[in-house]
Structures are given as C-alpha cells and as structure tokens.
C-alpha cells in the first residue's frame, strides 16, 4: 500500500488521524491500521474489536437509509462485497472539508470514552458488552419490580393513612359530642332485629342536630358587660351546660325504662326539658321540640323492645303451663283407662262365674254394668284421640277482681273442677265461682270464639293466655246463644260465699 492506487478494498483514511489508513469491515472500524514504513495486519481478523454505536453512526456506510449489506450484528460481508459497498458509499456521500475537523474531534472524544469504558470493565469483545447489557437489563427489570412493590406498599400505606385519618376525625367528632353529654351507651333496642335500624336512624339525627347547634335555641342579642362577644360566649356555655344535663337525664331514663313504665319515663324527661327552659329564661334558652321528640322516640324504642321481650316470656310461660295442663290431662286419662280396664276384667270374670253357676239374673245385671264400663272406656279413648274435646268454663271472683270480670277457658281434665280449684289456690284471696261448665267436642273452637268476642275487653292485652275479660256473665251467655252453643246450666249470679261472709258485719 505505497500509494492510493494500490489501496485494497476496505482501507480508508484513519478518521482519528493517528494513522494513514484504517480498515473498515463493512460494519465498523477495526484495529488494523497502516502507516508509512510499517506492515498492516490481516484485514479480516478472527476476533472483531469492540466498536461503539456512535462509531457505526459516523462510519461511511452508516449514513445510508438502510443497511441491507449486514445480515446480523457483528457479521461482516465478503471483501469483494465490502469493497463494492465502500466505493458506493464514497461515491454517494460527500463530506464537507470544513466539517471534517469537527467530525474528527467528535470521533476522537467518543473513542477516548470507549477506551475508558473498556479499561474500566476489562472488556475484550462484543459478547462481554452484551453480557453487561443483559445484566443491566436484568437489574432494570428487578428495579422496576421493586418500584412496583414500593408503589403498591405506598398505596396500601395511603389507604391505611386515610383510615387512620377517618378514625381521628371520628374521635374528634365523638369528643365534640361528649362535650354536650352525648355518649354511645347501650340501648335495649339495639338487639332487636325489627327496631335496630330505626334506632340507628334516630341516633344519627340526634347527633346531626347537636353538631349543627339545633338541639337548643337561645337569643342571639345577649350582651355581657356591654360586650356582644362575651354575651355570645355566655350563651354558648350555658347552652352546652344545660344540654349536657338534659342528655344525661335522657340517657338515665333510657337505661332505667321498663316494659310497663314508658309513660312515667317520658314524663320525667319532659319535666327536665321544662326545667331547662325555666333556668334559661334570661337568655331564652330551651331544648328544641325536634330534638326532644327524637330523645322521646329513642326512649320509646327501648321500651317497645322490652315489652316485646316480656310478651315473649309470658307467652313461653303460658305455653309451658298449657303443656303441663295437657300432660296432667293425659295422665288422668291414662289412669282412668287403666282403672276401667281392671274393672272390666273384674266384671268379665264375675259374669263368667255367674253364667257357669246358672245365675242368669245376676249375669244380666253384670252385663248392664259391663256395658257401662265399655262405654266409659270408649269415652276415654275418644278424649285421648280428640285433643280438641274438653270442658269450657266461665268463672268469676268478685272478691279479687270485682263483679264485672270473668275468666273464660277450657280444660281436658276428667274432673274439670280440679282445674277450677287450682285457679282458686293461694294466689287469690277467694275461690272462683262457676257460671258455666260444659263439655264440647270442639272446646277449642268455642273458647276461641268467646275470646274473639270479648277481645276489646281483655284486661291483659300483652299476654293472651291471661284469659280475664271485663264482661258480665249475662254478656257471656248472650254470646253463647248467638253462636248456637248449647249450655244446659248457666248461673248468672255468683255465690261468692267466702267473699260475702268476709264483708258481712261482725256481730
């Protein structure tokens, strides 16, 4: 390569100016150089040098619109193809003389940067650079995953912060309400499936009125020591103090209310409202009617739940009494049937003996008695099979309940007076008097009819098993006749022997 005419394909002036010629592989500048008086190395080395992307961009062939001559990265074409490609590039591209120095300086700087990079990482070939790039890519992916995890934790922390912030707000709101004596205490209606939702609505409205300052009303023109600001502070302090006292009394009323004293509890709370208005006369302070109605409603809900619980307990107690009464009746019927069967066996044996001895007259008498026993056994079996059969009774106790109160019920006992005598035990001062006591195949239907007839006159409208009615015996007899119930005997006037003897003047 002594002159330009002898330059082989692929050799070009060294772009950095260190040597006369440098070999272009068709893809990148190689480390093979040529200077005057020296020999060049193999222009097709087995190992390609490390070349930066910027060198490729500044190479004679990189400025073309495509790189059709390169089939894959780092793979060079044949020398003939390289020479043809370089000649085509040289012909198609003209480098300005004035820009060559600037371009050379840029290439020198880039080359120095690449040499520093190669020296830093100890690189020998492109494959090591690719490994580093893959390692960096893996690190970037790991960093992105870590960033995603951190962002997820940040979102979770933000949600937790919002929840904590909400709790803080709720605590502040609770503390503000407690300044007015409004605490979250247990209300009996909270455990009610039916009333719990309504109670929650009432309580929410109570809190809303307190927050808005609408639980109390007072004058807005009051002055203290000729100061309107001091006057407003005095009104606010008095409103808070008296509302706190009112709320404390309302809470106490709700906690102590019972199923039967709702009216007394509501009257007590209304009295406190009146006292607040009287104490706040100077500043026209009063509990607003809307707020007072809500507290009365809260008190009513508690009482209603307690009444429902009491009614349920009474009903359960009545059911147990009814089952106990039915069990007694069944036991009596079983004992009666056993007794009748023994009596029948006795008559059968006696009848057989009489017939064997030829006493036909005696046998005939025993047959009649045996028929009566058989009939009695059939009645017992009927009573056992038909649970609706029994005795309906109408009784009164003027010494205990007065002349216009009767008890209407039924019993399945063999002797119905056993049940009447039980009702007149030590729980009442006098025995009951019987107005009517009759057997019916459907005693349940007759009892139900009479209860419906006098439903409005019930003394106990909560526990329906308390079968006392404010009615006279004449009214009960009229109702039986209107429904075509046959009654063979009905006493209109009670004997009340014990009662009349007790009130008679002593001699």
Order of alpha helices (4+ residues) and beta strands (2+ residues): beta-beta-beta-alpha-alpha-alpha-alpha-alpha-beta-alpha-alpha-beta-alpha-alpha-beta-alpha-beta-alpha-beta-alpha-beta-alpha-alpha
